[in-house]
């Protein structure tokens, strides 16, 4: 990880969406001592008041005020809301402001930015922290959320190098490890390793709860059920928007998984234990290797 420059400062940071992702970003930069003032923007007064009381933000602002006064604007809202947010920021967006985001999909976010911002899309540097929790809201925010986590930055051709560097530096000051990735590759990769797991966890819990032994299932369920199902607790609004935004990549992943499930079902029906053992061995080997890789261990995307 590149050593951040000692003179790095953000005079005014605006957070649009003051929950887990946005709130943790603000707290981390405050803890690092590199931000002077944090403005909070959101839809719910109670949420903004809580963020103010917790010290996540210093002042509540309208989208117009944030756009006019902030040096860095972090959008951390459900991806389905981004089009409206960009439209609210656009009229008063000051030419020196840099926008970034924490959305779990990038293709739809970039398209919304281009529509609302026009040529000023050059001021938007897309990003995505691979970190999160099944918890959400200002109460879940914490300054160490991004320590040693990966953050993907997806620069646009229009971006100035200085703006990309600013966004990277901000994430590094949060303790994150920054990597770059094209927008389309980002959405394909995240569909496989983040979005599909949540889809499966939610479907699995729904399946167990609809089973004729549902009550007994949940009474007997132990650590395995808890580990596999934990991420199903995430925000339904956020995940609904993610699945809709990354629909094509999700459909591709679901189709490929369906084909593998058919193979597994056939192997069980025909008592092909060699296939089953080989599949179990492959899964175990890949998981162990992943767990031993320092750059990736500890990353989660439960609420991102």
C-alpha positions as CSV (number, residue, x, y, z in Angstrom):
1,X,0.0,0.0,0.0
2,X,1.4,3.4,-1.0
3,X,2.3,5.6,2.0
4,X,-0.1,8.6,2.1
5,X,1.3,12.1,1.7
6,X,1.6,13.8,5.1
7,X,0.0,17.1,3.9
8,X,-3.3,15.5,2.7
9,X,-6.3,17.5,4.0
10,X,-10.0,17.6,3.2
11,X,-11.5,20.9,4.3
12,X,-15.2,19.9,3.8
13,X,-16.4,16.4,3.4
14,X,-20.0,15.7,2.5
15,X,-21.6,12.3,3.2
16,X,-24.8,11.5,1.3
17,X,-26.2,8.6,3.3
18,X,-24.8,8.6,6.9
19,X,-25.2,4.9,7.7
20,X,-22.6,2.1,7.9
21,X,-20.6,2.8,4.8
22,X,-20.8,6.6,4.7
23,X,-20.6,7.0,8.4
24,X,-17.6,4.8,8.7
25,X,-15.8,6.7,6.0
26,X,-16.4,10.0,7.9
27,X,-15.3,8.5,11.2
28,X,-12.2,7.0,9.7
29,X,-11.1,10.3,8.1
30,X,-11.9,12.2,11.3
31,X,-9.8,9.7,13.3
32,X,-7.0,10.1,10.8
33,X,-7.2,13.9,11.4
34,X,-7.4,14.8,7.7
35,X,-10.9,16.3,7.5
36,X,-12.0,19.7,9.0
37,X,-15.8,19.5,8.6
38,X,-18.3,16.8,7.7
39,X,-21.7,17.6,6.2
40,X,-24.4,15.0,6.4
41,X,-27.1,14.6,3.7
42,X,-30.0,12.2,3.9
43,X,-33.7,11.5,3.5
44,X,-34.6,10.9,7.2
45,X,-34.3,13.6,9.8
46,X,-34.1,11.0,12.6
47,X,-31.1,9.3,10.9
48,X,-29.3,12.6,10.4
49,X,-30.0,13.6,14.0
50,X,-28.5,10.3,15.2
51,X,-25.4,10.8,13.0
52,X,-25.0,14.3,14.5
53,X,-25.4,13.0,18.1
54,X,-22.8,10.2,17.4
55,X,-20.3,12.7,16.1
56,X,-20.3,11.2,12.6
57,X,-21.2,14.5,11.0
58,X,-20.8,18.1,12.2
59,X,-23.7,19.7,10.4
60,X,-26.8,18.7,8.4
61,X,-26.9,20.0,4.9
62,X,-29.2,19.9,1.8
63,X,-27.9,18.3,-1.4
64,X,-27.5,21.8,-2.9
65,X,-25.5,23.0,0.1
66,X,-23.2,20.0,0.0
67,X,-22.6,20.3,-3.7
68,X,-21.8,24.0,-3.4
69,X,-19.5,23.7,-0.3
70,X,-17.8,20.3,-0.2
71,X,-14.4,19.4,-1.5
72,X,-15.1,15.7,-1.5
73,X,-18.6,14.2,-1.7
74,X,-19.1,10.6,-0.8
75,X,-22.4,9.0,-1.9
76,X,-23.3,6.0,0.3
77,X,-26.9,5.2,-0.5
78,X,-28.8,2.3,-2.1
79,X,-27.7,2.2,-5.7
80,X,-31.3,2.7,-6.9
81,X,-31.2,6.2,-5.4
82,X,-28.1,7.4,-7.2
83,X,-29.9,8.9,-10.3
84,X,-32.0,11.2,-8.0
85,X,-28.9,12.1,-5.9
86,X,-26.8,13.1,-8.9
87,X,-29.7,15.2,-10.2
88,X,-30.0,17.0,-6.8
89,X,-26.3,17.7,-6.6
90,X,-25.8,18.8,-10.2
91,X,-27.3,22.3,-10.2
92,X,-25.0,23.7,-7.5
93,X,-22.0,21.4,-7.9
94,X,-18.8,23.5,-7.5
95,X,-16.2,22.9,-10.1
96,X,-13.5,21.9,-7.6
97,X,-15.6,19.2,-5.8
98,X,-14.7,15.6,-6.3
99,X,-17.5,13.0,-6.1
100,X,-17.1,9.4,-5.2
101,X,-19.3,6.6,-4.0
102,X,-19.5,3.3,-2.1
103,X,-22.1,1.6,-4.3
104,X,-21.9,-2.2,-4.9
105,X,-22.5,-1.8,-8.6
106,X,-20.8,0.5,-11.0
107,X,-22.4,0.3,-14.5
108,X,-25.7,1.8,-13.5
109,X,-24.1,4.3,-11.2
110,X,-21.8,5.6,-13.9
111,X,-24.7,5.8,-16.4
112,X,-26.7,7.8,-13.9
113,X,-23.8,10.1,-13.3
114,X,-23.3,10.7,-17.0
115,X,-27.0,11.5,-17.5
116,X,-27.2,14.0,-14.5
117,X,-23.8,15.5,-14.7
118,X,-23.0,15.7,-18.4
119,X,-19.5,16.9,-18.9
120,X,-19.0,17.2,-15.2
121,X,-19.0,13.4,-14.9
122,X,-15.2,14.0,-15.0
123,X,-15.6,15.1,-11.3
124,X,-17.0,11.6,-10.4
125,X,-14.5,8.9,-9.4
126,X,-16.4,5.6,-8.9
127,X,-15.4,3.5,-5.9
128,X,-16.5,0.5,-3.9
129,X,-15.3,-0.6,-0.5
130,X,-15.3,-4.4,-0.1
131,X,-16.3,-4.1,3.5
132,X,-19.5,-4.1,5.4
133,X,-21.8,-5.8,7.9
134,X,-25.3,-7.2,8.1
135,X,-25.9,-4.2,10.4
136,X,-26.8,-0.8,9.0
137,X,-27.6,2.8,10.0
138,X,-25.4,5.4,11.9
139,X,-25.2,3.2,15.0
140,X,-23.3,0.5,13.0
141,X,-20.7,3.0,11.7
142,X,-17.2,2.6,13.1
143,X,-13.8,4.2,12.4
144,X,-12.0,0.9,11.8
145,X,-14.4,-0.7,9.3
146,X,-12.0,-0.2,6.4
147,X,-8.7,-1.2,8.1
148,X,-6.9,-3.7,5.8
149,X,-9.9,-4.0,3.6
150,X,-9.9,-3.8,-0.2
151,X,-11.4,-0.7,-1.9
152,X,-12.0,-0.9,-5.7
153,X,-11.6,2.4,-7.6
154,X,-12.9,2.4,-11.2
155,X,-11.5,5.6,-12.8
156,X,-13.3,7.0,-15.8
157,X,-11.5,8.2,-18.9
158,X,-12.6,11.7,-18.2
159,X,-11.2,11.8,-14.6
160,X,-8.2,14.0,-13.9
161,X,-5.3,12.0,-12.3
162,X,-5.3,14.4,-9.4
163,X,-9.0,13.6,-8.6
164,X,-8.3,9.8,-8.8
165,X,-5.3,10.3,-6.5
166,X,-7.5,12.2,-4.0
167,X,-10.1,9.5,-3.8
168,X,-7.4,6.8,-3.4
169,X,-5.6,8.8,-0.8
170,X,-8.8,9.3,1.2
171,X,-9.4,5.5,1.3
172,X,-5.8,4.9,2.2
173,X,-6.3,7.3,5.1
174,X,-9.2,5.0,6.2
175,X,-6.7,2.2,6.4
176,X,-7.8,0.5,3.2
177,X,-5.9,-1.2,0.4
178,X,-6.9,0.4,-3.0
179,X,-7.0,-1.5,-6.3
180,X,-8.2,-0.3,-9.7
181,X,-10.6,-2.2,-12.0
182,X,-12.7,-1.3,-15.0
183,X,-16.4,-0.7,-14.4
184,X,-17.6,-3.8,-16.4
185,X,-15.1,-6.1,-14.8
186,X,-16.1,-4.8,-11.3
187,X,-19.7,-5.7,-11.8
188,X,-19.0,-9.2,-13.1
189,X,-16.5,-10.0,-10.3
190,X,-18.8,-8.6,-7.6
191,X,-21.8,-10.6,-9.0
192,X,-19.8,-13.8,-8.4
193,X,-18.3,-13.1,-5.0
194,X,-20.6,-10.7,-3.3
195,X,-24.1,-10.5,-4.9
196,X,-24.6,-14.2,-5.5
197,X,-23.8,-15.2,-1.9
198,X,-26.4,-12.8,-0.6
199,X,-28.9,-14.1,-3.1
200,X,-28.2,-17.7,-2.0
201,X,-28.3,-16.9,1.7
202,X,-31.6,-15.2,1.5
203,X,-33.2,-17.9,-0.7
204,X,-31.8,-20.6,1.7
205,X,-33.3,-19.0,4.8
206,X,-36.6,-18.6,3.0
207,X,-36.5,-22.2,1.9
208,X,-35.8,-23.4,5.5
209,X,-38.6,-21.2,6.9
210,X,-41.1,-22.6,4.4
211,X,-40.2,-26.3,5.0
212,X,-42.8,-28.5,6.8
213,X,-40.3,-28.8,9.7
214,X,-39.6,-25.1,9.8
215,X,-40.0,-24.7,13.6
216,X,-37.8,-27.7,14.3
217,X,-35.3,-26.6,11.6
218,X,-34.7,-23.3,13.3
219,X,-34.5,-24.9,16.8
220,X,-31.9,-27.4,15.8
221,X,-29.9,-25.1,13.5
222,X,-26.3,-24.5,14.8
223,X,-23.2,-22.7,13.8
224,X,-23.2,-23.9,10.2
225,X,-26.7,-22.4,9.6
226,X,-25.6,-19.2,11.4
227,X,-22.4,-18.8,9.3
228,X,-24.2,-19.5,6.0
229,X,-27.3,-17.4,6.7
230,X,-25.8,-14.4,8.5
231,X,-25.7,-12.1,5.5
232,X,-29.4,-12.6,4.8
233,X,-30.0,-10.1,7.5
234,X,-28.8,-7.2,5.3
235,X,-30.9,-4.3,4.2
236,X,-33.6,-5.5,1.8
237,X,-33.8,-2.1,0.1
238,X,-30.1,-2.0,-0.6
239,X,-29.9,-5.6,-1.9
240,X,-33.0,-5.2,-4.0
241,X,-31.4,-2.3,-5.8
242,X,-28.1,-4.2,-6.2
243,X,-29.8,-7.2,-7.8
244,X,-31.8,-4.9,-10.1
245,X,-28.7,-2.9,-11.1
246,X,-26.5,-5.9,-11.7
247,X,-29.2,-8.0,-13.3
248,X,-27.3,-9.3,-16.4
249,X,-24.3,-10.4,-14.4
250,X,-26.5,-12.0,-11.8
251,X,-28.5,-13.9,-14.4
252,X,-25.2,-15.3,-15.8
253,X,-24.0,-16.4,-12.4
254,X,-27.3,-18.0,-11.5
255,X,-27.4,-19.9,-14.8
256,X,-23.9,-21.2,-14.3
257,X,-24.7,-22.2,-10.7
258,X,-27.9,-23.9,-11.8
259,X,-25.9,-26.0,-14.3
260,X,-23.5,-27.1,-11.5
261,X,-26.5,-27.9,-9.2
262,X,-27.9,-30.1,-11.9
263,X,-24.6,-32.0,-12.1
264,X,-24.5,-32.4,-8.3
265,X,-28.1,-33.6,-8.2
266,X,-27.4,-36.1,-11.0
267,X,-24.3,-37.4,-9.2
268,X,-26.4,-38.0,-6.0
269,X,-29.1,-39.7,-8.0
270,X,-26.6,-42.0,-9.7
271,X,-24.5,-42.6,-6.6
272,X,-21.5,-41.0,-8.3
273,X,-19.5,-40.6,-5.1
274,X,-16.3,-39.9,-7.1
275,X,-17.8,-36.8,-8.6
276,X,-19.1,-35.7,-5.2
277,X,-15.8,-36.2,-3.4
278,X,-13.9,-34.4,-6.2
279,X,-16.4,-31.4,-5.9
280,X,-16.0,-31.3,-2.1
281,X,-12.2,-31.5,-2.4
282,X,-12.1,-28.6,-4.9
283,X,-14.4,-26.5,-2.8
284,X,-12.4,-27.1,0.4
285,X,-9.1,-26.4,-1.4
286,X,-10.2,-23.1,-2.9
287,X,-11.7,-22.0,0.4
288,X,-8.5,-22.8,2.3
289,X,-6.3,-21.0,-0.2
290,X,-8.5,-18.0,-0.1
291,X,-8.4,-17.9,3.7
292,X,-4.6,-18.0,3.7
293,X,-4.2,-15.1,1.2
294,X,-3.2,-12.0,3.2
295,X,-4.6,-9.5,0.7
296,X,-8.0,-11.0,0.7
297,X,-8.6,-12.4,4.2
298,X,-11.0,-10.4,6.3
299,X,-12.8,-8.8,3.4
300,X,-16.6,-8.8,3.6
301,X,-19.3,-7.2,1.5
302,X,-22.3,-7.8,3.6
303,X,-23.6,-4.3,3.3
304,X,-21.9,-2.8,0.6
